[in-house]
């Protein structure tokens, strides 16, 4: 288990506190459409932190080629139709480039700065010169509009219960997922990033923000910056 991360509920729990059975139940949401609208048809996609394939499978159905990477073998057991690679994302080096690199699930907000640097270097190392990196960010009020909950049309409730400061600009976030037959919790460390901090972190890895993909700014398109 990664320091500061934990999870409860039925089934296997990954090192960052995610419950495999929970994520196998969650719907894909709007993310596959956001990605599909932002990249060329048939693009080769490197999906970092694929989990059980919630985005992988819809992207495959849309004709993309996906390489799914996750540090949890239990998560990857659920992925079908994609090349899968198990290991820490921040140390990944496949020796190849992709049209698109995905860094979703708010991974860019990793509490550990060195982990975040590793994640973004992995993105830069694997994106083609004319490719792009799509990054999912927290909303502006993610850490302040608390507690909050959303009832999904499929019948479960997700709550972000708290985001408590633990020092060095990092918060300990607690989430709950309540289904009719089971409850899961996840506690994880997250670092809020201002626009300046976000752009600075990308620039350090040789990436630059090209544009926002959503009105709320939670998805950004970045591209490789020419060497100085």
JOGI-V716515 format. One record per pair of residues at least 24 apart in sequence whose ideal C-beta (glycine too) atoms are under 7 Angstrom apart, sorted by the first residue. I is the first residue (numbers start at 1). J is the second residue. D is the distance in whole Angstrom. If there is no record, write none. Layout:
BEGIN
{{I,J,D} {I,J,D}}
END
This chain:
BEGIN
{{4,111,6} {4,172,6} {4,189,4} {5,187,7} {5,188,5} {5,189,7} {6,187,5} {7,184,7} {7,185,6} {7,186,5} {8,184,7} {8,185,5} {9,182,6} {9,183,6} {9,184,3} {9,185,7} {10,182,5} {12,74,4} {14,72,4} {14,74,7} {14,75,6} {15,71,6} {16,188,6} {17,186,5} {17,187,6} {17,188,5} {18,51,7} {18,186,6} {19,184,5} {20,52,7} {20,74,5} {20,75,6} {22,177,6} {22,184,4} {23,51,5} {23,52,5} {23,54,7} {23,75,7} {24,52,5} {24,78,6} {25,179,7} {26,54,6} {27,154,6} {28,54,5} {28,55,6} {28,58,5} {31,55,5} {31,104,6} {32,58,4} {32,59,6} {32,62,7} {34,213,6} {34,214,6} {34,219,5} {35,59,7} {35,102,7} {35,134,6} {36,62,5} {38,134,6} {38,213,5} {38,221,6} {39,99,7} {39,100,5} {39,132,7} {40,99,7} {43,99,4} {43,100,5} {44,98,5} {44,99,5} {45,98,6} {45,99,7} {45,100,5} {45,102,6} {46,98,4} {46,101,5} {46,102,7} {46,126,5} {47,102,5} {48,89,5} {48,101,7} {48,102,6} {48,103,5} {48,107,7} {48,122,7} {49,89,6} {49,104,6} {49,105,5} {49,107,5} {50,79,6} {51,75,5} {52,78,4} {52,79,7} {53,78,6} {53,79,4} {53,80,7} {55,104,7} {56,82,5} {89,119,6} {89,122,6} {90,115,5} {90,118,3} {90,119,5} {90,122,6} {91,118,7} {92,122,5} {93,125,6} {94,126,6} {97,126,6} {97,127,6} {97,128,4} {97,131,7} {98,126,6} {98,127,6} {98,128,6} {98,131,6} {99,128,6} {99,131,5} {100,131,6} {100,132,6} {100,134,6} {101,126,5} {101,127,5} {101,133,5} {102,134,5} {103,133,7} {103,135,5} {104,136,4} {105,136,6} {106,136,6} {106,137,7} {106,138,6} {106,190,7} {108,135,5} {108,137,6} {109,138,6} {109,190,5} {109,191,5} {109,193,6} {110,191,7} {111,170,4} {111,189,3} {111,190,6} {111,191,5} {116,201,6} {117,204,7} {120,201,6} {120,202,6} {120,205,4} {120,207,7} {121,205,5} {123,205,7} {123,207,7} {124,205,5} {124,206,5} {124,207,6} {124,224,7} {127,224,6} {129,224,6} {132,210,7} {132,221,5} {132,222,7} {132,223,5} {133,207,6} {133,222,4} {134,219,6} {134,221,6} {135,220,5} {135,222,6} {136,218,6} {136,219,6} {137,198,7} {137,217,7} {137,218,5} {137,220,6} {138,192,7} {139,216,6} {139,218,6} {143,171,6} {143,192,5} {155,180,7}}
END
